[in-house]
Amino acid sequence: DTGVSQDPRHKITKRGQNVTFRCDPISEHNRLYWYRQTLGQGPEFLTYFQNEAQLEKSRLLSDRFSAERPKGSFSTLEIQRTEQGDSAMYLCASSKDRGYSETQYFGPGTRLLVL
Amino acid sequence: DAKTTQPPSMDCAEGRAANLPCNHSTISGNEYVYWYRQIHSQGPQYIIHGLKNNETNEMASLIITEDRKSSTLILPHATLRDTAVYYCIVRVATRGGNNRKLIWGLGTSLAVNP
């Protein structure tokens, strides 16, 4: 059983640089979510896709953040002009439509450190 | 804001049952209760979820009170590997496009001691 995978697992960058993270969902899962988690806090929702359509975006997702899911398969999250406040764990989750109840399964996360 | 309240930390002896409480007094009739856990530096792991009936799987049992205002996650025989932060989340049941996100609180940090 292949779970959600994320790449890279760790990223160190300098302030002002752009970074891109990739998420590969569980096969046949049509929904994909991005969350961000800072130290000592629970994850915070960023955005979600159903197939290739981005259906919801959090106000946390500033104009420096962009997410895509071409062809409804893998997704990328790009952060432009990184700031030290962007340092966090970026989590991806996927789920399959099961009507009223669905379960999101999470990947291992990408830990970003902005120097 | 999270719609659940959990104690910040709990201890449990290895081999004993761990009972983790969650208060969700404002839960609506169409909201599910989900439990996840997060072992240090890993992604959250799904444990179990339920609407109004008690649920059991290979990992845990979920007991939901009759008025649905609180629930308890039970790990029947806790091991050292169960040491983690446990999150209780309520999420609306919907077939629509929105309201699918999980809203997380701070969870309960469970320490299983030898």
Interface residues (C-beta under 8 A of the other chain):
Chain A: V4 Q6 R31 Y33 Y35 G40 Q41 G42 P43 E44 F45 Y48 Q50 L55 E56 S58 L91 A93 G99 Y100 S101 E102 T103 Q104 Y105 F106 G107 P108 G109 R111
Chain B: A2 N30 Y32 Y34 Y36 S41 Q42 G43 P44 Q45 Y46 H49 L51 Y87 A93 T94 R95 G97 N98 R100 K101 L102 I103 W104 G105 L106 G107
